[in-house]
Amino acid sequence: MIKKRLLAGLLAVTLIWGCTGSAATVNAATDDTAAYLLQESTDGKVIVNADGMAVLEENAGDVTDIDVADDVKMAKADKNGFVIEKGVLKKYTGSGGDITIPDGVKSIEKYAFWNNFNVTSVVIPKSLVSMEGNVFSYCMKLKEIKVSKNNQYFSSENGILYDKKKKVLLQCPREMEGDIIIPETVVKIGDKAFDNCYYLTSISIPESVTSIGKYAFYFCLRLLNATIPKNVKSIGVGAFAGEQRMSDIQVSEDNKYFTSENGILYDKKKKVLIQCPRAKSGEIKIPESVTNIGEEAFEYCQNITSIIIPESVTNIGRVAFKSCENLTSVIIPQGVTQIEESTFSGCSSLSNVTIPKGVTSISNSAFYSCTSLKNITIPETVTSIDQGAFDTSVDLTIFCYKDSAAEKYAKTYKFKYQYLTDESDSSTDTENDQKLPEVGKTVTSGKNSYKVTKQGTAVAFVKTKSKSKTITIPATVKVGNTTYKVTSIAANALKGNKKLTKVTIGKNVTSIGKGAFQNCTALTKITVPDKVTSIGDLAFSGCKKMTTVTLGKGLKKIGKETFKGNSKLSSITIKSTALKSVGKDALKGIQSNAKIKVPAKKLSAYKKLLKNKGQGKKVKITK
């Protein structure tokens, strides 16, 4: 090592430690004083002044010593603050504003403009050939990117950066605001293309787009919804994550690769849950077709209180439920074999968790910062628990088997623990004596069965043993000493009940599941209460004697093929003014001269919404 004595100088530059953004600044003595960038230092990158004698580091005093290895390279910044070496722009250290990258620069390193708070516009020269990643992502005040017309590799339009042919949208400046219409030449929206564009209110994606990159719209805080066009084939992880106000992701019915249900994004077959919009709230019920919950699928969904995960799920991706701060309960399905990194990190309202038999490992930060977590039950099948899986600052009791990996973990990191036996109730909570059935458990009342959807307060109607021709799904049901609201009807609940002629749905029901009344061939009419907001796919299909349907005031969504094959259905009354989505073939096969009555003020809108849903040309929509 060669030791160089470096005195604190007067140059106005900023120190960047790796990519952390830590900084210190001193005032400039002269405009033409240059800066050096020490590279490949073990402690990160360090900027010194032109004579090599002033190091600018955080909390630097008047005199600072630094050991510089013989092989450390130094690159000099010009008077405008550009550190350029052999045609590569390595760092910008200037005062910002409107800047023009010097001609001759052929490439830009990834962190050249990292966390620059002063650059407002950038002009890219004709010489530029390549950029390493999204080099302008964290230019906090950047409003416009311009490109020389003579550049052969890049172009810009309305301040947004594209490749030359405008087939790839590379980067939208962070300070861009208002509505964005993406040109129809674009086929790909790049990784992080709109990352942290806080002020955009809407983005129109053309049908030409086939690919949406990772984190493409990450933290676009003012976007309320997104519509994915028919030709999109691939969507990167976290593409729509972090949008604080987004409550709805819609997909073109003609898209062959993706679909949505209740505003949540899935693959076409609904086997993979890709993204839940951040503004979703309350209870979320995942369809029984889902086998995989994708990475970051529910990250930052801070208003969700309960998630019902079906037993069909075998994989939950890393960071899937991170920072779901109001999530109070979750049942992990039996088929899951690994709790991935940060899966439930930051779920600060989660108090009890049972890890199912079959899980073999719990990864780093899986339950970190779960500040309300009091008890966790870990089976013998778990053989690996990463050091930081649980937060050591939390007063947690681990229920485990003697000589298990969980016991060893508890002893090593000084958690309280209690032994389980083969006869133990795996859901035992000694401190909070949970006597109420947990979420996901089935309870019965009379001849009806219900599934608990919110502990102590809400259930879903699942099935009945009644052979009566008339059935009432109650508004509330009492199990033991607890009264529950019946808030949903489960998928396939009464499917194929050929004796059923009349059903009354309780006033607290908000959703009717997929195929709930499918092929109830004797059912003649149905009235859907005002609190119901969604009716699932095929819910009333194959009800061949059904003649009359009345849909309540709160309805927002009708699923695919909902009334398909109801050849005697002649009268449909829609009272809702909030209906936004009607699925493909929802009305296919209804009576050829049926009448659909809608609110007068929605006549025009609903004619468009109900167009081409499978009904015949003679079906009339009236007010």
N, C-alpha and C positions, 0 to 999 in steps of 0.2 A: 504493500500500500504506500502511496505517496500522500503525505499529509499536506493539504493546502489550507493556509489561514485565510478565511474569507470574512471581510468586514461588512457589517450591515450597511447597505447602500441607499441611494436616493431614487432609484428607478421605479416608475409606476408599473409594476407587473404583478401577476397573480400566480401563486404557487399552486400546482395541481398535484396532489398525491394520488397516483394511479388514476382511479376514476371516482374517487370519493367526493370530490368537490371541496375539500378542506382548503382554506386560502388565507393569505396575509398580504397586505398591500402597503407600499411606501410611496411617497410623492416623488414625481419626476423632477430632476434638476435641469435637464436639457432634452429637447425634442429628439435630437439625433442619437441619444444614448441607446445602444442596442441591448439585447438580452441574449443570454445563452440558455439552452435547455440541456441539462445533464440527463443522459439517457442510460438505461440499463442499470441504474443504481439499485441496490438491493432494497432500499427504503422507498422506492418510487421515483417520480420525476421531480427534479429540482431546477428552478430557474435562478440564474445569477446574472449580474450585469456584464457589460462589454469587456471590462478589464479582468474579469474572472475573479474578482476579489469581494463580491458582495452576494451572499446567499440570502434569499428571502424565504424564510420558513416560518411556520406558525409560531407566534410568541417570540420572534427573534429579538435578541437584545442588540446592544451597540456593537458587540464583537461576537462572532460565532465561528467556531472551528468545525470543519467537516472533513472526514476522511474520504478521499476519492480514489478509487482503485485505478490502476494503470489502464485497464481496458474500458473505462467509462468514456463514452463519446460525448462531445459537446457540439451542439448545433446553434448557430447564431441567428437571432431574429433581426429582420430589417427594421427600418425606422417606423414602419406602419404596423409592426407587431407580428409579422408572419415569420414563423420558423420553418424554413424550406431547406430540404436536403436532397440533392439529386432528383429534383422534380417532384418530390413528395412533400406535401404540406402536413407538417407534423403537429403544429400548434399555432393557434392564433392568440396573441397576448395583448392586442391593441385595445384602444378605447371604445371600439364599437361604432354604433351608428350605421350609416349606409357604407358597406365595404365592397370593394372589388378585389377578387382573388387575382393575383398577378398572372399574366399570361406566361406560359412556360410550366405551370403546375400541371402535372399529369395525373396525380392521384392525391386523395385526401385520406389521412388516417382517421380511424373510428372516433377517437376522442379529441380531435383537433379543435372542436368548438364546444366541448363538453361543459355544460352548466354556464354558458356565457349569457349574462343578464343584460348585455348592452347592444348586441348586434340587432338592427332593425330590418335590414335588407342585405341580400347577398347577390353579387353578379358573378356567375361562373364563366371562366374564359373559354375560348375556343380550344385550348390545348388539353382540357381535362378529359381523361379517358375513363377513370374509375374512381369510385368512392367506397370506403370500407364501412358498410352498414349505413345506418341513418345518421349521418354526421351532424345534421342540424336539429336533431330531436329535442335537445334541451337548451336551445337558444330561446330563452323565455319570452323575449320581446320581438321575435322575428315575424314580420308581416308579409314578406315577399321574397321569392327566389326568382332571379332572372338568369337566363342563359344566353350567351353569345349566339347569334344566328349562324355563325360559322362553325359551331361545335358539332362534331359528327356523331356524338354519343348521347347527348342530353338535349332536352327542350323544356320550355315552360309555357304555361297558359294561365292567365289570371293569377299569377304568383305561385302556382303549384308546379312542382318538379316532376317531369316525366322522362322516360327514355326518348330517343330521337323520334321514333314513329308514334309516340303517344299510345303505345300498347300497354305499358306498365306505369302505373301511378306510383311514384317513389316516395314523395314526401309533400305533405301540406304544412305550411308554416304554422307554428303554434298559436300565433295571435290572429289567424284568419277567423272571421266571424260571419254569422248569418247562414244562408242556405248554399249548399254546394251541389252543383249538377256535374257529375263525372261525364266526360266526353264518351260518345259511343264507340270510339276507337279502342278504348281501354279493355283489355282482356284479363289483366291481373292488377289487383290492389296489393302493393308490397307489404312486407312485414313492417309494423309500426307506422304505416303511412300517415295515419291521422292520430297517432299517439299523443295524448294530452292536449288535444285541440279543444280547450275548454269552452270556447265561445261559438262553436258551430251548433246551429239549431236543427238543421236537417241535412241529410245527404241522400241524393238520388243516385242509385246504382243502376246502370243500364244493363240490358239483357246481353250485351256483348261480354260481360265479365264472367269468367269461368273459375277464377281463383281469388280467394281472399286470404291474405297472409296472417301470420301470427301477430296478435295484439294490434291488428290493423286499426281498430277504433277504440283502443284502450283509454279509459278515463276521458271520453268525450262527454263531459258531465251534463251537457244540456240536451243531448239527444233523448227523445222520448220513446222512439220506436225505430225499428229497422225492418226493411223488406228485402228478402234475398230473392233475386230473379231466377228464372227457370234454368239458365245454363250454368249456374255455379256448381262445380264438381268437387271443390276442396275448400275447406275453411280451417285455418290454423287455430291452434289453441289460444284461448283468451281473446279471440277476435272482437268480441263485443263485451268483454269484461270491464267492470269498473264504472260503467255508465250509471251514475247515481240516480237519474230520473227515469231510466229506460224500464218500461214495464211490459213491453210486447215485442217479440221477434216473430215476424210473419215470413212465410215461404210461399213462393208461387206454387199453385197446385200442379203445375206442369213440370216442376223440378223433379228429376229422377233420383236425386241423391240425398235430399234433405226434406224435412217436414217440420211442422210445429204443432203443438197442442197447448192450449191455454197460454200462448205466448212464449212457450219454452221450446228451444231448438233441439231437434233430434236428427239422427240419420233417417233415411227413408223408411226403413222397417221398424223404427222406434226401438232398436236394440241398444243404441248408444244415446245417452242424454248428454248433449254437447254443451249447452249453455242455458242457464236460467237468468233472466234479466234481473239486475240488481234491485229494482224497485218492487219486486214481488213481495207480498207480505202474507202473514198468517200461516195457514197450513198448506203444505205442498204434498200432493199424492202422486208418486211416480208410477207410470203405467206398468202393468204386469209383464209387458213384452220386453222391458228394458233388462239387459244383462250387464251393462257397463255404464258407470257414471264417470264421465270424462274428467280430465285434469282441469282444476279451477272452475268446475261447472257451477258451483254455488258461491264462489269466493265473494266476500263482502255483501252477501244478501242479508243485510243487517235487520230486516224487518220480518224475516221468516221465523216462526215460533216452533213449528213442528214439521218434520219431513217423514212421510211414510214410504219406506223403501221395501219393495216387494221381494219375496224370497228368490225370485228369478235372477236377482243381481249377484254376480260373482266377482266383480271387480269395481273398486272405488279408487279413482285416480288421485294422484298427489294433489294436495292443496284443495281438494274438492269442496270442503265446507269451511275453509279458513275464514275467520272473522265473521261468522254468522252469530253475531253478538247476542241475539235474542232467542236462539235455538235452545229450547229447554229439554227436549228429549229426542232420542234417535235409537232405533233398533237396527243393529247391524245384522244382515241376513246370514244364515248358516253357511252359505256357499262361498263367502268371502274368505280368502286365505292370507291376505296381507293387509295391514293398516299402513298405508303409504305415508311418505314424508308430509308433515304439516296438514294432514287430512282434516283434523278438527282443531287446529291451532287457533287460538283467539276466540273460541266459542265460550265466552265468559259466563253464559247462563246455564251451561250444561252441568248437571249435578250428579247424575248417575249414568254409568256406561257398563254394559256387559259385553265382553268380547266373546263371540261364539266359538264353540269347538270347531276346529278346522283351521283357524288362523294360526300361522306359524311364526310370524314376525311382526313387530311393531317398530316402525321406522322413526328416525330423528324428528323431533318437534311434533309428532303425531297429535299430542294433547297438550302442547306447550301453551301457557297463558290461558288455560281453562280454569279461571280463578274460582269458580263455584264448584268445581269437581271435588266431591267428598269421597266417593267410593267408585272403585272400578274392579270388576271381576275378570280375572285372566285365567283361561284354562291351561291344562297341562300341554296341550298341543303347541303352545307358544314356546319356541326354543330360542328366540333371538329378540332382544329389546335394546334398541340403540340408547346410548347414554342420555341424550337429551329428549327422549320420547315424552317425558312428563316434566312438569315445572316443579323444581325442588322447593320453591317458595310457597307452594300450595299445601294446605293441610289435608293430604290425601291418604286414604286407607286402601291398600291393595288386598283384595281377597284372592287367595292363590292356594295351590297345593304344595304340600311339604316337599322339599328338595327340587322344586321346579325352577325354571328360569326366572319366573316372576318373583319368587321368594329371594333368590340371589340378587336380583335387581333391587328389590326393596331394602335388603340389608346393606347393599353397597352404597346406595344413595340416601339411606336413612329415612325411608318412608315407613309409616306404620303399616302393619300387615296382619291379616288373620287367615288361618288355615281353612280350606274347604275340605269336605269329604265327599265321597261319591253320593252320599245321601243329601248333601247340602243343596239348598235352594240357591241356584246361581244368581238369582236377582236380589239376594238378601242385602239389606242396607241397615246395619246395626244402629247407625246414628239417626237415620231419618225414617225408620220403620215404615217402608212403603207397603201399605195394605191395599191400596187401590190397584186395579189391573193396569199394567203398563201399556203404552202405545203399541198397537199391533196385536194385542191379546184379544181373543174372542170371548164375548160374554153372551149370556142368553137371558131372555125374559119371555116367559110363556113359550110359544112355539117359534119365536123369532130369534135369530142370531145376529149379533152386532160385533163390529170390530172397533176397538178403542182407537180413536184418532187424536184425541187430546186428553191426557190423563185427568180423570175426575170430572170432565166437562162435556166431551163430545164423542159421538160414535157414528159409524156408518152402518146402514142396514145391509146385511150380507145375504141372508136367505131366510126361508120359513119352512116349517114342517106342516103348516096348515094346508089342508086340502079343500078349503073353502073357495067358492067362486069369487068372493069379494075379500080384498085385503086392504087394511089401512096401515100405512107406514106412519107411525106416530110422530108428533112434534118433539116429544120427550119420552124417555123410558127410564124406569127406576130399576137399578140393579143393586141388591142389598140395601144399603142406606144412602146410596148415591143416585142422584137424578142427572141423567145425561141428555143433552140436546142431540137429536138425530139430524146431522147436518149434511149427510150425503147418502146416496144409494150406490152400492159397490158395483163394479163391473160384473155382468152376467147374473145379477142378484135373483131375478125371476125368469131368466132365459128359458124358453121352452115350456113354460107353464101353460098348458093347453086348456085348463079348466077356468082360468082366470077371466072373468067378464068385467070386473070393475076394480079399480085401484084408487085409493085416496092417498095423496102425498102430503105429509105434514108440512106446516108452515116454516119450519126451520131448515129445510133441505135447501142447499145451495148448489149442489151438483148431482147430475145423474150420470152414472158410469157407462162405459162402453158395453153395448149389448144388454143393458139392464133388463129390458122387456122384449128382447128379440124373440120372434116366433111365438109370442103370446097370441095364438090364433083366434081366441074367443074374445079378446079385449076389444070393446066397441068404441070407447072414447077415453080421452085423457085430458086432465087439466093440470098444467104445470104451475106451481105456486110462484108468487112474485119474487121470492128471494133466490130462486134458481138462476144462476148466471151462465151455466154451461150444460149442454146435453151432449154426451159422448157419441162417438161413431156407432152406427147400427142400433142405437138405443131402443127404437121402436120399429125397426125393420121387420118385415114378415108378419105384421099384425094384420092379417088379411080381412078381418071383419071391422077394423077401425074405420069409423066414418067422420069423427069430429075430434079436432085437436085445438086446445086453447093454451097459448104460451104466455106466461106472466110478464110483468112489467120490468123485471130485472135482467132478463135474458140478454146475454152478450154473444154467445157462440152456440151454433148448431153444428154438430159434427158431420162427417161424411156418411152418406147412405142412411141417415137417421130414420127416414120414413120410407125407405126403399121397399117396393113391392106391396105397398098398402093400396091395393087396386080400388077399394071402396072409399078411400079417404076423399071426401068431397068438400070439407070445410076446415080451413085453418085460420085461426084468429091470432094475430101477433099483437100483443098489447105493449110490448117493449119499444122504447125509442132509443135504446142503447145497443141494439144488435149490430155487431161489427163483422161477424164472420159466419158464413154458411158453407159447409163442406161440399165437396164434389158429390154429385148424384144424391143429394139429401132428399130430393123430391121425386126421384126416378120411380115411375110406375104408379104414381097416385092417379086417382080418377081423371080421365082426360079433360073433363069440363069442370074441374074443381075450382073453388074460389078461395083466394087468400086475402083476408081483410087485415089492413095495416093502419097505424095511426096516420091521420090526414097529413100532418106536417112531414111525414117520412115517406110519402107515396113515391115521389120521384127517386129518392135515394134507395129505397127498398126494391123498386123495380130493377135497378141496376144490380143491387146486391144479390137478388134472387134469380137473376138471368142465367139461363143455361145450367140449372141445377138438376136437370134430368126430366123435368116435367114436360108435358106436351104443350104444343103451341096454343091450344084452346084454353089453357089454365089462365084465369084472370086474377090480376092483383088490383084490389080496390081499396078505397078508404072507408 
